[in-house]
Amino acid sequence: MSGWETDLARRYLGAQRRSRFSSLIGLFSILGVFIGTASLVVATSLMNGFEEQVRDRLIGRDSHLDLVSADGAGLPDSDSLLKLVWKADSRVIGASPFISGKAGVSSGNAADGIVVMGIDSALSGKVIDVEKFLTAGSLDLRSFPLDSGRIEHGIVLGDWLARRLGVIPGDKITLLSLSSPEVLTGASSPRFERARVTGLFHSGMYEFDANLAYVSIKTAQGLYQSPGRISGIQIKVVDLWKAREVGRKLAMALGNSVRPMDWFEKNENLMKWMRLEKVVVVLVLCLIVIVAAFNIASSLIMGVLERTREIGILRAMGASARSVRRVFLVQGLLAGLWGAVGGVVFGLGLCWIQDTFRVIKLPGDVYFIEYLPVSVHPFDVALTFGVAVTICAAAAFFPAWKAAQLDPVEAVRHE
């Protein structure tokens, strides 16, 4: 491409006395590309950040993979089962038994229904990050014998649950089992357990922080009247995206008694919703760039009409139809480039401000997290930039082709 073609295209983009109106339209077109590109960069970064934060918090509170009983009757609480899991696949880097169910909880101030999960505090640290989320106390799930002969069991509560109950570490609460069908039908009396709050955790996900408590395996077995049984085994693998593959292999190795549930399956609706939301947002914001591209095409068409005589003179001086076409293609491409570059830089700047200062907050009781997260993916930024420039270049094709088709003699005679 000749230098004069680029210089002429750049000059056509600037304001000129004859074409100030069309140049103003061109400026608005560049601003449209700028806004559309910046919006796409910010929107994709926000969607990525939200998805990653939710996934990290889900996995931080939960495991990559659960092996649960296929018939719902639970699994035997044995070290041999854990050894089989470790031997079955080398990608397993953590395994811990758990038991979970629903229970009632009451303090002197309030009562509620929650999920109580029994974990092995020695093994669970290699699978889930409960200790990472502790805001008060410690992960002390021991049983404390009292002088009266009764026993209090250590329990760790979500901070929102603790607020609702009006308790702090050191306070006493009562647990009431609600998982037994006999209890729910009135055929037998419920099982009560006294507990002492030893710690509070805050995962940043309201659903967990307001409805979850941790106790020891033995405490949960006593509460749910299932001695020697567990609900399943929580597993952490090297690559969380391989969790489903590892689960299938473990299920084959352990027989038909277990069913694997990976983290994506446990949160499938949420993850699919977030991905669909990202696609919809991107498609809607792409319309801004497309509208701006049509404005670029309009300004180029007006430019061709206003510069018909100039085009005829260029052709008479020896410029080929291809060169004329290139001039207007480059003009449209430059408009797209300037708008896209400015939009990308501005969008990245906004993302940096939000990521650094967390300007926009979110209510934790409505959303999963308490601030608007940002995660910039270079591929998404490059794709946004490429799509914006491509759309603008495509919009310039028709005006450029029309300019190249002008007859030199008729163009020179044009008034």
C-alpha positions as CSV (number, residue, x, y, z in Angstrom):
1,M,0.0,0.0,0.0
2,S,1.4,3.4,-1.0
3,G,2.1,6.0,1.6
4,W,0.0,8.6,-0.2
5,E,-3.1,6.4,0.2
6,T,-2.7,6.3,3.9
7,D,-1.9,10.1,4.1
8,L,-5.0,10.9,2.1
9,A,-7.2,8.7,4.1
10,R,-5.9,10.3,7.3
11,R,-6.5,13.8,5.9
12,Y,-10.1,12.8,4.9
13,L,-10.7,11.8,8.5
14,G,-9.8,15.3,9.8
15,A,-12.1,18.3,9.7
16,Q,-12.2,20.2,6.4
17,R,-14.0,23.3,5.5
18,R,-16.1,21.7,2.8
19,S,-17.0,18.5,4.8
20,R,-17.3,19.7,8.4
21,F,-20.7,18.0,8.8
22,S,-19.6,14.6,7.4
23,S,-16.4,14.8,9.5
24,L,-18.6,15.4,12.5
25,I,-20.5,12.3,11.7
26,G,-17.2,10.5,11.4
27,L,-16.1,11.8,14.8
28,F,-19.4,10.5,16.3
29,S,-18.8,7.2,14.6
30,I,-15.3,6.9,16.2
31,L,-16.9,7.8,19.6
32,G,-19.4,5.0,19.0
33,V,-16.7,2.5,18.4
34,F,-14.9,3.9,21.5
35,I,-17.9,3.4,23.7
36,G,-18.8,0.0,22.3
37,T,-15.3,-1.3,22.7
38,A,-14.9,0.1,26.2
39,S,-18.2,-1.4,27.2
40,L,-17.2,-4.8,25.8
41,V,-13.9,-4.8,27.7
42,V,-15.5,-3.8,31.0
43,A,-18.5,-6.2,30.5
44,T,-16.4,-9.3,29.7
45,S,-14.0,-8.5,32.5
46,L,-16.9,-8.2,35.0
47,M,-18.4,-11.4,33.8
48,N,-15.1,-13.2,34.1
49,G,-14.5,-11.7,37.5
50,F,-17.9,-12.7,38.8
51,E,-17.6,-16.2,37.4
52,E,-14.1,-16.7,38.9
53,Q,-15.1,-15.3,42.3
54,V,-18.2,-17.4,42.6
55,R,-16.3,-20.5,41.4
56,D,-13.4,-19.9,43.8
57,R,-15.7,-19.3,46.7
58,L,-17.8,-22.3,45.9
59,I,-14.7,-24.5,45.6
60,G,-13.1,-22.9,48.7
61,R,-16.1,-23.8,50.7
62,D,-16.7,-27.0,48.8
63,S,-14.6,-29.7,47.2
64,H,-13.6,-30.3,43.6
65,L,-15.4,-33.7,43.7
66,D,-17.7,-35.6,46.1
67,L,-18.1,-39.4,46.2
68,V,-21.5,-40.1,47.7
69,S,-23.6,-43.2,48.2
70,A,-25.4,-44.4,45.1
71,D,-28.5,-45.5,47.1
72,G,-28.5,-42.6,49.6
73,A,-27.8,-44.9,52.6
74,G,-24.3,-43.5,53.2
75,L,-20.9,-45.1,53.1
76,P,-18.9,-46.9,55.8
77,D,-16.6,-44.6,57.8
78,S,-13.3,-46.5,57.2
79,D,-9.7,-45.7,56.5
80,S,-9.7,-48.5,53.8
81,L,-12.2,-46.5,51.7
82,L,-9.9,-43.4,51.8
83,K,-6.9,-45.6,50.8
84,L,-8.8,-46.9,47.8
85,V,-9.5,-43.4,46.7
86,W,-5.8,-42.4,46.9
87,K,-4.7,-45.5,45.0
88,A,-7.3,-45.3,42.3
89,D,-6.0,-42.0,40.7
90,S,-2.7,-40.2,41.1
91,R,-4.4,-36.8,40.4
92,V,-6.1,-36.9,43.8
93,I,-4.2,-34.6,46.2
94,G,-6.7,-34.5,49.1
95,A,-9.5,-36.6,50.4
96,S,-11.6,-36.2,53.5
97,P,-14.9,-37.9,54.8
98,F,-17.9,-35.8,55.5
99,I,-21.5,-36.2,56.8
100,S,-24.2,-33.6,56.2
101,G,-27.8,-33.0,57.0
102,K,-30.4,-30.5,58.1
103,A,-30.8,-29.5,61.7
104,G,-32.5,-27.0,63.9
105,V,-30.3,-24.6,65.9
106,S,-31.3,-22.4,68.8
107,S,-29.7,-19.9,71.1
108,G,-31.2,-17.8,73.9
109,N,-32.1,-15.2,71.3
110,A,-33.3,-17.0,68.1
111,A,-33.9,-20.3,66.4
112,D,-33.4,-21.4,62.8
113,G,-33.0,-24.3,60.4
114,I,-29.6,-24.8,58.9
115,V,-27.3,-27.4,57.3
116,V,-24.8,-29.0,59.7
117,M,-21.8,-30.6,58.1
118,G,-19.5,-33.0,59.9
119,I,-15.8,-32.9,58.8
120,D,-12.5,-34.2,59.8
121,S,-10.6,-31.1,60.8
122,A,-7.2,-32.8,60.3
123,L,-8.0,-34.0,56.7
124,S,-10.4,-31.3,55.5
125,G,-7.8,-28.6,55.3
126,K,-6.3,-30.4,52.3
127,V,-9.6,-30.3,50.5
128,I,-11.6,-27.2,51.5
129,D,-10.5,-23.8,52.8
130,V,-12.6,-23.3,55.9
131,E,-9.7,-22.0,58.0
132,K,-8.9,-19.5,55.3
133,F,-12.4,-18.0,55.8
134,L,-12.3,-17.8,59.6
135,T,-12.9,-14.3,61.0
136,A,-13.0,-15.2,64.7
137,G,-12.0,-18.1,66.9
138,S,-10.5,-21.2,65.4
139,L,-11.6,-24.5,63.7
140,D,-11.8,-26.3,67.0
141,L,-14.3,-29.1,66.6
142,R,-13.4,-31.0,69.8
143,S,-15.9,-32.2,72.4
144,F,-15.7,-30.5,75.8
145,P,-16.7,-32.5,78.9
146,L,-18.4,-30.5,81.6
147,D,-18.4,-31.0,85.3
148,S,-22.0,-32.0,85.2
149,G,-21.1,-35.0,83.0
150,R,-22.6,-33.5,79.9
151,I,-20.6,-32.8,76.7
152,E,-20.5,-29.7,74.6
153,H,-19.3,-30.1,71.0
154,G,-17.3,-27.5,69.1
155,I,-19.1,-25.8,66.3
156,V,-18.1,-23.2,63.7
157,L,-20.8,-21.0,62.3
158,G,-21.1,-18.7,59.3
159,D,-20.9,-15.1,60.5
160,W,-24.4,-14.2,59.1
161,L,-25.9,-17.1,60.9
162,A,-24.1,-16.1,64.1
163,R,-25.6,-12.6,63.8
164,R,-29.0,-14.0,63.3
165,L,-28.6,-16.2,66.4
166,G,-26.9,-13.4,68.3
167,V,-23.9,-15.5,69.4
168,I,-20.1,-15.0,69.4
169,P,-17.3,-17.5,70.0
170,G,-17.7,-19.0,73.5
171,D,-21.5,-18.9,73.5
172,K,-23.7,-22.0,73.8
173,I,-26.3,-23.2,71.3
174,T,-28.5,-26.3,70.9
175,L,-28.7,-28.5,67.8
176,L,-31.8,-30.5,66.9
177,S,-31.6,-33.2,64.3
178,L,-34.2,-32.8,61.5
179,S,-32.9,-35.4,59.0
180,S,-34.5,-38.6,60.4
181,P,-37.9,-39.5,58.8
182,E,-39.0,-40.9,62.1
183,V,-38.5,-37.6,63.8
184,L,-40.4,-35.7,61.0
185,T,-43.3,-38.1,61.3
186,G,-43.4,-38.0,65.0
187,A,-42.5,-41.7,65.4
188,S,-39.5,-40.9,67.5
189,S,-38.2,-38.1,69.6
190,P,-35.5,-35.7,68.0
191,R,-31.9,-35.9,69.0
192,F,-30.4,-32.9,70.9
193,E,-26.8,-32.0,71.1
194,R,-25.3,-29.1,73.1
195,A,-22.6,-27.1,71.2
196,R,-20.1,-24.4,72.0
197,V,-19.3,-21.8,69.3
198,T,-15.6,-22.0,68.7
199,G,-15.3,-19.9,65.5
200,L,-17.0,-17.9,62.8
201,F,-16.3,-18.0,59.1
202,H,-17.1,-15.6,56.3
203,S,-16.8,-17.0,52.7
204,G,-18.4,-13.9,51.1
205,M,-21.3,-16.1,49.8
206,Y,-24.4,-15.2,51.8
207,E,-26.2,-18.6,51.2
208,F,-23.3,-20.4,52.9
209,D,-22.5,-17.8,55.6
210,A,-26.2,-17.7,56.7
211,N,-27.1,-21.4,56.6
212,L,-24.0,-23.5,57.3
213,A,-22.2,-24.8,60.3
214,Y,-19.3,-27.3,60.8
215,V,-18.9,-29.9,63.5
216,S,-16.7,-33.0,63.9
217,I,-17.6,-36.2,62.1
218,K,-18.4,-38.0,65.4
219,T,-20.7,-35.1,66.5
220,A,-22.6,-35.3,63.2
221,Q,-22.9,-39.0,63.4
222,G,-24.4,-38.7,66.9
223,L,-26.7,-35.9,65.8
224,Y,-28.0,-37.8,62.8
225,Q,-27.9,-41.2,64.6
226,S,-25.7,-42.8,62.0
227,P,-22.7,-44.3,63.9
228,G,-20.0,-45.6,61.6
229,R,-21.5,-44.1,58.5
230,I,-20.6,-41.0,56.4
231,S,-22.4,-39.1,53.6
232,G,-19.4,-39.4,51.3
233,I,-15.8,-38.3,50.7
234,Q,-14.7,-34.9,49.6
235,I,-11.8,-34.9,47.1
236,K,-9.5,-32.3,45.7
237,V,-7.7,-33.0,42.4
238,V,-4.7,-31.4,40.6
239,D,-6.9,-29.7,37.9
240,L,-10.5,-28.8,38.9
241,W,-11.5,-29.0,35.2
242,K,-10.6,-32.7,35.3
243,A,-12.7,-33.4,38.3
244,R,-15.5,-35.1,36.3
245,E,-13.0,-37.4,34.6
246,V,-11.4,-38.3,37.9
247,G,-14.8,-39.0,39.4
248,R,-15.7,-41.5,36.7
249,K,-12.4,-43.3,37.2
250,L,-12.9,-43.5,41.0
251,A,-16.5,-44.7,40.6
252,M,-15.3,-47.5,38.4
253,A,-12.5,-48.4,40.8
254,L,-14.9,-48.4,43.8
255,G,-17.8,-50.2,42.1
256,N,-21.4,-49.3,41.9
257,S,-21.7,-48.3,45.5
258,V,-20.6,-44.7,44.9
259,R,-21.7,-41.8,42.7
260,P,-19.4,-39.0,41.7
261,M,-20.5,-35.4,41.8
262,D,-18.0,-32.8,40.6
263,W,-18.2,-29.1,41.5
264,F,-19.7,-28.1,38.2
265,E,-22.5,-30.6,38.5
266,K,-23.3,-29.5,42.0
267,N,-23.6,-25.9,40.8
268,E,-24.6,-26.6,37.2
269,N,-27.5,-24.2,37.0
270,L,-25.5,-21.3,38.4
271,M,-22.5,-21.9,36.1
272,K,-24.6,-22.3,33.0
273,W,-26.6,-19.1,33.9
274,M,-23.4,-17.1,34.3
275,R,-22.0,-18.3,30.9
276,L,-25.3,-17.6,29.1
277,E,-25.4,-14.2,30.7
278,K,-21.9,-13.4,29.4
279,V,-22.9,-14.4,25.9
280,V,-26.1,-12.3,26.0
281,V,-24.3,-9.2,27.4
282,V,-21.5,-9.5,24.7
283,L,-24.1,-9.8,21.9
284,V,-26.1,-6.8,23.1
285,L,-23.0,-4.6,23.5
286,C,-21.8,-5.7,20.0
287,L,-24.8,-3.9,18.7
288,I,-23.2,-0.6,19.8
289,V,-20.2,-1.3,17.7
290,I,-22.4,-2.4,14.7
291,V,-24.4,0.8,15.0
292,A,-21.1,2.8,15.1
293,A,-19.9,0.9,12.0
294,F,-23.1,1.8,10.1
295,N,-22.3,5.5,11.0
296,I,-18.8,5.0,9.6
297,A,-20.3,3.7,6.4
298,S,-22.7,6.6,6.3
299,S,-19.9,9.2,6.8
300,L,-17.8,7.5,4.1
301,I,-20.7,7.5,1.6
302,M,-21.2,11.2,2.3
303,G,-17.5,11.6,1.8
304,V,-17.6,9.9,-1.5
305,L,-20.4,12.0,-2.7
306,E,-18.7,15.3,-1.6
307,R,-15.4,14.2,-3.0
308,T,-16.6,12.9,-6.4
309,R,-14.7,15.6,-8.3
310,E,-11.5,14.9,-6.3
311,I,-11.8,11.2,-7.0
312,G,-12.2,11.9,-10.7
313,I,-9.0,14.1,-10.6
314,L,-7.1,11.3,-8.8
315,R,-8.2,8.8,-11.5
316,A,-7.3,11.3,-14.2
317,M,-3.8,11.7,-12.7
318,G,-3.2,8.0,-12.9
319,A,-4.6,6.6,-9.6
320,S,-6.1,3.2,-10.1
321,A,-9.5,2.1,-9.0
322,R,-7.8,-0.2,-6.5
323,S,-5.9,2.8,-5.0
324,V,-9.1,4.8,-4.6
325,R,-10.8,1.8,-3.0
326,R,-7.8,1.5,-0.6
327,V,-8.1,5.2,0.4
328,F,-11.6,4.7,1.7
329,L,-11.0,1.3,3.2
330,V,-8.0,2.7,5.1
331,Q,-10.2,5.6,6.2
332,G,-12.8,3.2,7.7
333,L,-10.1,1.1,9.2
334,L,-8.4,4.1,10.8
335,A,-11.7,5.2,12.3
336,G,-12.2,1.7,13.7
337,L,-8.6,1.5,15.0
338,W,-8.7,4.8,16.7
339,G,-12.0,4.1,18.4
340,A,-11.0,0.5,19.3
341,V,-7.6,1.5,20.7
342,G,-9.1,4.3,22.8
343,G,-12.0,2.1,24.0
344,V,-9.6,-0.8,25.0
345,V,-7.3,1.6,26.9
346,F,-10.3,3.4,28.6
347,G,-12.0,0.1,29.4
348,L,-8.8,-1.4,30.9
349,G,-8.4,1.8,33.0
350,L,-11.9,1.4,34.4
351,C,-11.2,-2.2,35.2
352,W,-8.0,-1.3,37.0
353,I,-9.8,1.3,39.1
354,Q,-12.5,-1.1,40.1
355,D,-10.0,-3.9,40.8
356,T,-7.7,-1.7,42.9
357,F,-10.2,0.5,44.8
358,R,-13.4,-1.6,44.6
359,V,-15.5,1.5,44.0
360,I,-18.7,-0.4,43.2
361,K,-20.0,-2.4,46.2
362,L,-22.7,-5.1,46.2
363,P,-25.1,-6.1,49.0
364,G,-23.8,-9.4,50.4
365,D,-27.3,-10.6,51.3
366,V,-28.5,-10.3,47.6
367,Y,-25.4,-11.3,45.6
368,F,-22.8,-14.0,46.2
369,I,-20.1,-11.4,46.8
370,E,-19.8,-8.0,48.3
371,Y,-18.1,-6.0,45.5
372,L,-18.1,-6.0,41.8
373,P,-15.2,-8.3,40.7
374,V,-13.0,-7.7,37.7
375,S,-10.8,-10.2,35.8
376,V,-9.2,-9.1,32.6
377,H,-8.5,-12.0,30.1
378,P,-6.0,-11.0,27.4
379,F,-7.8,-13.3,24.9
380,D,-11.1,-11.5,25.5
381,V,-9.5,-8.1,25.1
382,A,-7.8,-9.1,21.9
383,L,-11.0,-10.7,20.5
384,T,-13.0,-7.5,21.4
385,F,-10.4,-5.3,19.6
386,G,-10.3,-7.6,16.6
387,V,-14.0,-7.8,16.3
388,A,-14.5,-4.0,16.5
389,V,-11.8,-3.3,13.9
390,T,-13.2,-6.1,11.6
391,I,-16.7,-4.8,11.8
392,C,-15.6,-1.2,11.0
393,A,-13.4,-2.4,8.1
394,A,-16.4,-4.4,6.7
395,A,-18.6,-1.4,7.0
396,A,-16.1,0.6,4.9
397,F,-16.1,-1.9,2.0
398,F,-19.3,-0.7,0.2
399,P,-18.4,3.0,0.2
400,A,-14.9,2.2,-0.9
401,W,-16.1,-0.1,-3.7
402,K,-18.6,2.6,-4.8
403,A,-15.8,5.2,-5.0
404,A,-13.7,2.9,-7.1
405,Q,-16.5,2.4,-9.6
406,L,-16.8,6.1,-10.4
407,D,-16.1,7.0,-14.0
408,P,-13.1,9.5,-14.1
409,V,-14.7,11.7,-16.8
410,E,-18.1,11.9,-15.2
411,A,-16.5,12.4,-11.8
412,V,-14.4,15.4,-13.0
413,R,-17.5,17.0,-14.5
414,H,-19.5,16.4,-11.3
415,E,-20.7,19.6,-9.5
